[in-house]
Amino acid sequence: MRLSRIALLSLAALATALASVAILVWVAARTSWIEHRIAAVLSGEIGVPVAVGELAIGYFPSPYVAATDVVLGPAPGADAPTATLASLRVELPWKTVLGRASQVERIEVASPVVNLAVDEAGRDNWTALVDGFAELGDGDDESGPVDWSVGVLELSAGTLGFGDARDGTAVSLTAIAVEARDVAPRERFGLKSRAAGQVGEYTFHAAVDGWIRLDPDTDSYAGEQWSFRGWLGGGELGLGGVELAGGVKSLAADLAAGTVDVQGLEFEGLGLRAGGELSVTGLDSAPSVAFSIETEPFAPRAAANSVNRPLPETASPAAFARAELSVRGRSDAVSGWSIDQLAGQLDDSRFEGSAVLPAGGGEPPRLRLDVDRIALDGYLPPDTGESATPQEIFTAMVDALNALDIDAEITVGRAEAAGAVVQGLRIRVEPDDRAPPAADGS
């Protein structure tokens, strides 16, 4: 009996002590001293100034920490803060508070504002902040895989801005919202995001949903079943704008190896539907991109009209009525863009070939194209009439190509113009007046 009484008294004393500590922490958290102290510690850890407006700690229904008016930055050499948070709330289970787990029940971030900037000397305002958080996250050198989880992650009313003083680039995203549940390394979890924004004279809003898997230990990341829908307007698109939609079946990024692979790309908008694939290598040194795009049959006039770039009127209303395109190529900073496979159909003409857009603009674009047949009369202006001779029509076509200032070689199996038929037409165009345009055939 005596031992039971001692045990009960001990438990009561321990509970009283814990309650006293909890009350002291609760009261201390509502003083400016603790707010300044936490801000000073964080500033020292991440290497940039940190300010906290108000801090609150609670215990019911579960332990939580809440902060308002959080300011990160400015970074060294910058004038304005890199990021601000109107409020931040983190809810923890008791086992995390007691140090037996690395779980977070809920994270809520309200009205975050992130301003990324590059000055005229090329210095950015975010590298110091990112490096500081990376070092803070590394902590002590511990073995074993990363093990943490977040039950609910919510971000609302976010703003992201980017400006480059060197070329005047300005991008702004607003109304950013992100929601994710059961976030954990190596586990598949869903993510929903929304945003609106402005780039130059264009405005847009978009929603992106999908599944993600993160593996920080191997620096690899994956996504699947991503869907996208949005609207783009302004500029030449006008106030009506265009609806856009698309998706990605799978995405795999191995940052340690410097590779990204995207399968099942889908796009719908601007009057056409297209699919493709994309792969990137050499992310950590010299990035190189390989891609393929294939459209379903579409109406070129409708696609051009959707971006307020109408095609010229033609003698035949059937001209530019139907097209499809298949492209496969690659790109890197040294070689530029290389289209190894360029194939498709325009109305009754089928074509295939290749194209090169060299990097740096020092060399002209190159085009090689084989066309099975073409009836040129239908593509002439409506007022051309019947007076044009075959030679005049062929010359006008070559002049139009020459005006593009490209290196082109085009062969046509059968060309029809003003009642004349030319078999095996070959057109050679050289830029910069290095050689007069030529056309020959039989």
C-alpha positions, 0 to 999 in steps of 0.5 A: 500500500505504501509503495502504491501511494509513493508511486501515485504521488510520484506520478502526480508530481511528475504530471505537475512538473510537466504541466508547469513546464508546459505552462511556462513554455506556453507563456514564454511563447507569447513573449517577444523575447522568445520570438526574437530568440528563435529568429536569432537562432534561425538566422545563425543557422541558415545564414540570412536574417529571419524575423518572426512577428508572433509565436504561439505554442499549444497542446490541444487537440494536439501539440502545435507551433504557430507563427505569423509575419515570418520574414526570410532575408534579405540575402547578402547584397539584396534590398528586399526579403526573399520570402515572407509568410503571413502565417505558419502552423505546424501540428505534431503528434505527441510521439514526435514531441517526445522524440520517438518519431519524425512525423508531422500531422499538419503543415499550413502555410498562408499567403507566402510571398517569394520574390526571386531576383537577379541583379545586373551583375548576375547575382541572385537573392536565393542561393544563400537561403537555399544553401542555408536550409540545405545545411540545416536539413543535413543536420548531424551525419547520421546513417540510415535512410531519411524517415519522416512524414507529413499527414497534410500539407496545405499552402494557400494564397501564395505569390511567386515573382521572378525578375532579371535586371539584366534583360528585364524579364518579369514573371509573376504567379499569384493565387498559388494553392498546394495540397498534399496528403500522406507525404513521405519519402519513397511513398506515393502521394497525391498533389493538387496545385493551382496558380494564376500568373502573368508573363509579359503581356500574357496572363494565365491560370492553371491547375495541375494534379498528379501522383509523386514519389520522392527518394531524397537518399538516392536523389531520385523523383517520380511522378505519374498520371499528371493532368493539366488544364488552364487558360492563356490570354492577353497579347495576340490571344486577346481577352477571349484567350484559349483553353489548354489541357494536357497530361503526363503518364510518367516522369522519372528524374534521377538527379544524381545521374543527371537524367529526366525521362518523360513518357506519355506527354499529351497536349490539347489546345490551339485547335490541335491535339498532340502527344510525345516523349521527352528525355534529358541527360547531362543535367549536371554538366552539358544538358541535352534534350531528345524529344518526339511530338506527333499531332492528330489531324488538325485544321491549320487555319483554325489553329492559326486563327486561335492565336490571331495569326490568320493564314493568307487567303488562297484561291482554293478554300480547301487549301490549309484545310488539313494537316498532321505532323510528326517530329523527332529531334534533339537539342543542346547548347552547342549544336542547337536544335536538330530535327532528325525526322520531320514528316506529315501531311498538308492537304493532299501533299505528304512530306518528310525531311529534316531541319537544323536550327544552329545555336548562336544564330551564326549559321542560317537554319537548314531545311531538307524536304521531300514532297510527293506532290503539290497543286500550287494553284490552290495556294495562290492569292485569290486575285491571281486569276488565270493569267499567271504562267507556270514559270511565274508560279514556280518563281513566286514559290522560290522567291517566297522561300528565298525571303525566309533566309534559310538554306533549303533543298526541296524536292517535289515528285509531282508539281502542278501549276496553271495546267502544267505538270513538272516531275522531279522538281528540285528547289535549292535556296541559299541564304544571304544571296550566296547563290541565286535560287534555282528550280529545275525539273522535267 
